Amino acid sequence: MDDITSAAAEPDRLRLLRVLGPSHVWALGVGIVLVGEYMGWNFSVGKGGMIAGLMACWVAGLLYTCVAMIDSEVTSTVAAAGGQYAQAKHIVGPLMAFNVGLFLVMAYTMLEAANAITVGFLLDTVAGMQGQAGLNQQPFIVLAIMFLAWLNYRGVLATLTFNLVITAVAFLAIVALFVSVQFGASAVPLDFSAITTDPLPYGWVGIVASLHFGLWYYLGIEGTCQAAEEVRSPARSLPYGTMAGIMTLLVAATMTWYICSGLMPWEYLGQAGTPLFDAARVTGSTGLMILLFVGTAFATLASANGCINDASRAWFSMSRDRYLPSWFGAVHPVYRTPYRAIVFLVPIALIFALGAPLDQVVTFSILSGLLGYTFMTFNMVMFRNKWPLGKIKRGYVHPFHPLPTIVLLILCSTAYFAVFLGYGTQLSAMMCFYIIASLWFHFRRYKFVRRGDQFTMPWPKPQGY
Amino acid sequence: MWDILEYAAWALSALFGVLMLADLIRIDSTYDNELLISSREGEIEATAERHEI
């Protein structure tokens, strides 16, 4: 009990522990995302061919660079668990904050479920290679979620240190494959002849359609700011970790496209389940094959781990403000984690992991993420208008405002269209869900919110108010 | 071997679930709920990083 209150002058309050540094922030952001390099991105090649896959990689990279820059500026100022939820609450208003909080919880919980499904698929592949066809994947899916939830329950430092190690291994595995192939370790040479012989098999619309899956390369990097209340120096660590994260991902994404497109025909690559692992198999090197299998497994676990961390922080923050029942806003007195939120989200992740198809789960995650990115555009404009530069201290100021905001909005609109081309029904269903949830919040829930308590940042009055 | 691994995975899953639930019940019955939900947003900012130019 002696660590519950560190300052005698302050009332007895439990807080999340401030123990993380920039490397943990990097591990959280890149850890969530890197699985996208190992699987999923390659469907963009299937939608539009090799060139479309590369354009999706770089256009999505531009979109997420804008996201990272905008997020870094705002979150270096609004350093609170909940990330974009806390930003929306202070800058836009309660209804927007409620929706953003839901976007975060849905995006991360769905992504966690998708990762658990992938763990089951990976082990099924290994079992199949050993002659055990038809492995029951369910116990491994459940184990992945239960183990990582338990790890998150026990403390954030151990959780994100674990993420740092396995994310670094997964990233280095991609670098090792790239370097090995470049120096002739592959039995099959790189072949990019399809760029000239079959440049755009589905025309320009193929490029637009491929953008949907191009988002996979970077989806979730904005999750770094969920750690805001647990880093030692939010104003420095968050921008540093986030920007280092997006740079890592841009390098990893380009190397991934280069290796996979060079080693495999685009027709196969466009529907492969584990493209980097398949590329390692094509090289004929057993060492690379084992390394990339380990990389795939680690990337998947790191992503699920980071998703549990982020979804629980968003749920916890909303509950702390009574946007949801305050019972979920509890902090563990020993481990200092939002333990009730972590436990509550476990069965939800299990339901989706065991009962929903992978592509649907992934699409719902992408859509929730996209809605969050759209929010960032007008959030940024309102932030700069209400608190111009010089009015409050910022840990990071992003350059060329409002250009990144405009670029982000244009790219988000294009991505909505791309998603609509393939998953129009899901897009409509998702919008209906958020509209109904908003009505519930406005008419039934907001009366429980302590309105004065929810605005916590010691900022001056906004300009014009 | 995979059959044994499946059983082991079920057993470990149950173990982690029980560990979390048992600890949650123990904490909830040991500590006052007002203390457990006493966390407040923004205290870091108020005490450590004042937004003043």
HADDOCK unambig.tbl for C-alpha pairs under 7 A between the chains (distance, minus, plus):
assign (segid A and resid 13 and name CA) (segid B and resid 35 and name CA) 6.33 0.50 0.50
assign (segid A and resid 13 and name CA) (segid B and resid 38 and name CA) 5.17 0.50 0.50
assign (segid A and resid 13 and name CA) (segid B and resid 39 and name CA) 5.81 0.50 0.50
assign (segid A and resid 14 and name CA) (segid B and resid 35 and name CA) 6.83 0.50 0.50
assign (segid A and resid 14 and name CA) (segid B and resid 36 and name CA) 6.60 0.50 0.50
assign (segid A and resid 14 and name CA) (segid B and resid 38 and name CA) 5.88 0.50 0.50
assign (segid A and resid 14 and name CA) (segid B and resid 39 and name CA) 5.18 0.50 0.50
assign (segid A and resid 15 and name CA) (segid B and resid 39 and name CA) 5.27 0.50 0.50
assign (segid A and resid 80 and name CA) (segid B and resid 41 and name CA) 6.28 0.50 0.50
assign (segid A and resid 80 and name CA) (segid B and resid 42 and name CA) 6.33 0.50 0.50
assign (segid A and resid 139 and name CA) (segid B and resid 6 and name CA) 5.94 0.50 0.50
assign (segid A and resid 139 and name CA) (segid B and resid 9 and name CA) 5.38 0.50 0.50
assign (segid A and resid 139 and name CA) (segid B and resid 10 and name CA) 5.23 0.50 0.50
assign (segid A and resid 140 and name CA) (segid B and resid 9 and name CA) 5.89 0.50 0.50
assign (segid A and resid 142 and name CA) (segid B and resid 13 and name CA) 6.40 0.50 0.50
assign (segid A and resid 143 and name CA) (segid B and resid 9 and name CA) 5.82 0.50 0.50
assign (segid A and resid 143 and name CA) (segid B and resid 10 and name CA) 6.94 0.50 0.50
assign (segid A and resid 143 and name CA) (segid B and resid 12 and name CA) 6.75 0.50 0.50
assign (segid A and resid 143 and name CA) (segid B and resid 13 and name CA) 4.70 0.50 0.50
assign (segid A and resid 146 and name CA) (segid B and resid 13 and name CA) 5.62 0.50 0.50
assign (segid A and resid 146 and name CA) (segid B and resid 16 and name CA) 5.97 0.50 0.50
assign (segid A and resid 146 and name CA) (segid B and resid 17 and name CA) 6.33 0.50 0.50
assign (segid A and resid 147 and name CA) (segid B and resid 13 and name CA) 6.90 0.50 0.50
assign (segid A and resid 147 and name CA) (segid B and resid 16 and name CA) 6.17 0.50 0.50
assign (segid A and resid 150 and name CA) (segid B and resid 16 and name CA) 6.09 0.50 0.50
assign (segid A and resid 150 and name CA) (segid B and resid 20 and name CA) 6.41 0.50 0.50
assign (segid A and resid 329 and name CA) (segid B and resid 37 and name CA) 5.53 0.50 0.50
assign (segid A and resid 330 and name CA) (segid B and resid 36 and name CA) 4.88 0.50 0.50
assign (segid A and resid 330 and name CA) (segid B and resid 37 and name CA) 4.18 0.50 0.50
assign (segid A and resid 331 and name CA) (segid B and resid 36 and name CA) 5.49 0.50 0.50
assign (segid A and resid 331 and name CA) (segid B and resid 37 and name CA) 6.36 0.50 0.50
assign (segid A and resid 331 and name CA) (segid B and resid 39 and name CA) 6.97 0.50 0.50
assign (segid A and resid 332 and name CA) (segid B and resid 36 and name CA) 6.80 0.50 0.50
assign (segid A and resid 333 and name CA) (segid B and resid 36 and name CA) 6.98 0.50 0.50
assign (segid A and resid 390 and name CA) (segid B and resid 53 and name CA) 6.92 0.50 0.50
assign (segid A and resid 392 and name CA) (segid B and resid 51 and name CA) 5.55 0.50 0.50
assign (segid A and resid 392 and name CA) (segid B and resid 52 and name CA) 6.07 0.50 0.50
assign (segid A and resid 392 and name CA) (segid B and resid 53 and name CA) 6.36 0.50 0.50
assign (segid A and resid 393 and name CA) (segid B and resid 51 and name CA) 5.06 0.50 0.50
assign (segid A and resid 393 and name CA) (segid B and resid 52 and name CA) 6.01 0.50 0.50
assign (segid A and resid 393 and name CA) (segid B and resid 53 and name CA) 5.95 0.50 0.50
assign (segid A and resid 456 and name CA) (segid B and resid 41 and name CA) 6.35 0.50 0.50
assign (segid A and resid 456 and name CA) (segid B and resid 42 and name CA) 5.22 0.50 0.50
assign (segid A and resid 457 and name CA) (segid B and resid 42 and name CA) 5.83 0.50 0.50
assign (segid A and resid 457 and name CA) (segid B and resid 45 and name CA) 6.91 0.50 0.50
assign (segid A and resid 458 and name CA) (segid B and resid 46 and name CA) 6.58 0.50 0.50
assign (segid A and resid 458 and name CA) (segid B and resid 51 and name CA) 6.72 0.50 0.50
assign (segid A and resid 459 and name CA) (segid B and resid 51 and name CA) 6.52 0.50 0.50
